[in-house]
């Protein structure tokens, strides 16, 4: 009995040591590997550093690493639907996802600008105060007044392409992007004009 107990306690200690050896240091993202993935896999659509490429694709530069990890994992699992991104995410390991997300997060986001002067006031009103009669909350409550967002759950929006933001709000409204219950409920109450206005305003936030 003593021998069995000794062996069991030894196995527990060894397991604990193995887990300890895999923790923080092993999980630390490798930015060089992230940059390589960005250049080899992502650059065609997002530019090598995630900067201001096509307005149809999101700017990844300066986005929260935790949020990018979540989105890539959900593209890979199918929770977030996008045929192109599903194919891009499929071969990436968890470590690859952490590395490329950390690489983009390490870059300084470049400022953007609003384009539609007629809608700018409406966009600002919605972003900062919501739409009271539709029970739409202020965007700033989750994404912060300057669009910096909150890691993991609420992305950085400031400076994002207005075309991309508008497309995502429309996708939420149509239930074509079901990976955020909060945004599904909010976008469902917004008109085309309101979506366009707040998307344009967000593009100029800094």
Secondary structure, 3 states (H helix, E strand, C coil): CHHHHHHHHHHHHHHHHHHHHHCHHHHCCCHHHHHHHHHHHHHHHHCCCCCCCCCCCCCCCCCCHHHHHHHHHHHHHCCCCCHHHHHHHHCCCHHHHHHHHHHHHCCCCCCCCCCCCCCHHHHHHHHHHCEHHHCECCCHHHHCCCCCCECCCECCCCCCCHHHHHHHHHHHHCCCCCCCHHHHHHHCCCCHHHHHHHHHHHHCCC
